[in-house]
């Protein structure tokens, strides 16, 4: 049984999580997350801890940001879009039990007020910003680091919040370059 309560978007996500692991969930009811749900998440964080596990799409990222702003110190689990894709639908409910277990085994804890080890200049030099392939490079490095895909500004914030070390970042960029991107 996973100690933390896993926050997902809906009932189908809960079903997918329970196929993969024994865990309790809180469902946000989609992107229209309200005050009552945030209060339940806050209480869960105080009592047992929380893992935010939303879809790797715009709505999922919006929910993740709202929760992070209102409930500090949450853990985050990420799937790649490929792991969560079925036909034209992207969602946790589409992921295999193995992908869900892997994402939960590699959670990242968000630290409020974390000090950045990386700089914007590091990201520019690594081709994560101001590069013709910056979005594709961020996608791949975000997947390698287990922090998901986001725009350049958010990528920098995640590296800081999840305390990605310079060594982790450089190793991920090296893997990316070995793949020829």
N, C-alpha and C positions, 0 to 999 in steps of 0.2 A: 504494500500500500504506500502510495506517495503521501508524504506528510502534508505538503502544501496543497492548497485548493487551486485547481486549474481554472482560469477564467477563459471561457470560449464565447463564441458569438451566438450559437443556437443549439437546439436539441440534437440535430444531426452531428454536430461537432462532439457533443457529450457522448453520443453513441460510439463514434469513432475512437474517442479517448478510452472509453471503457472496453472496447475490443482489444486495445493495446496494453492497457495497464489498469490496475485497481486504483481509482482515485475519485475524489469528490470534485464537482465542478460548480461554477456559477456561470449562468448564461446571461449575456448582456442584452439579448433580444435584438441583436443587430447593431447598426451604427447609431441608433437612437438611444444611446445609453443615458439613463436618467439618474437623478439624485439618490433614489432608493437603492439602485444597483450599486452605485459608487459607495454608499454607506455599508452595504454588505461586503463589498470588496475590501474596504478599509478595516472592518471588523475581522475579516478573514486574515488580512495581513498582520494585524495585531496578535491574533490567537495562534495561527498556524503557518502563516506565510502564504504568498500568492505567486503563482506562475501564470503570466499572461501568455496565452497561446492563441493568437488571432490569425485570420487568413492572411496570406502574403499578397494582399491587394490594397487598393487605396482605402477602402472602408476599414479593413483590418488595421492598417497603420493609423488611421484616425482614432479608432478605439484605443489602440495602444498608447497614443499620445495623451488622450484624455485621462486614461487611468494613471499614467506616469506622472502627470501634472497634479493629480488629486491624491494619489496614494504612493508616497515615496518608498523606495527600497524594494520594489517588486523584482522578481526574477522574470526573465523573458525566454521563451522557447520560440525558435524560428524554423519554418519549413521553407524550402525553395519553391518557386512557382511550379517547377517541373514535378516536384513531389506531391503537390496539392492540386494538380490539374487532371480533370477528367472531362473529355470532350471540350466544351468551351467554358467549363465551370472551374473556378479556382476556389478551393476551400479546404480547411482541415478535414472535413468529412470525407474528402476524396483520397486522403493520404493512406498509405499502407500502415498496418500496425508497426512494422519495422521502422518506417520513417518517423512515426510518432515517438516510438521508444528512443530512437537516436536523438531526436530534437530534445526530448525531455532529459536525456543523459548529458546533453551539452548546454544546459541553461546558462544564461548570463545574468548576473545580478547588477542592477542599475544602482550606481552610487551617486547620491545627490551631493553636489559640491566637489566632485572628483577633480583632481588636478590633471590637466592634459599633459601626457607624455609626448604626444605627436603634435606637430604644428600644421597649420594650413600649408606652409611651404613644403612639408613632407608629402602631403597629399598631392600638391601640384607636381612635385618631382616624380612621384610614382604614377602620374597620369590619371589620377582620380578626379582632378578638376582641370579645366582649361585644356582639354585634350580631345581630339576628334572621337576617340573611343572611351571617353570618361565614364559614360553611363554603363556601358558594357563591362568596363574594368571594375567599377564599383559593385555591380551585380555579382561578378565572379568573386571578388575579394570579400564582399559581404557574406556570400555563401560559404567560402572557406573559413572565415572567422566565426560564422554562426550568428551573425548580427542582422541578417536580412538585407534587402535592397532598399535604398533611399537616395534622395538627391544629395548633392555635395555637402550642403550645410548640415543636413541631418546626419550624414555619414560621419562627419567630423564630431558632431555631438554624441553620436553613439560610441565612437571610438573612445571618447572621453568618459562618458557615463559608464561604459562597461570596462573601463580601465584596460583597454587594449595596449599592450606593451609595444615598444618599438620593435623588439625581436619578433613578436607575433605578427605584426604588420608586415615587416620586411620578409618574413618567411612566406606569408600569404601572397605578397607581390611576386616573390620568386617563383612560387608555384604557378601563378598566372602567366608569367613570362615564359616558363617552360612549356606551357600549353600554346604559346605563340600569340597571345593577345596583347 
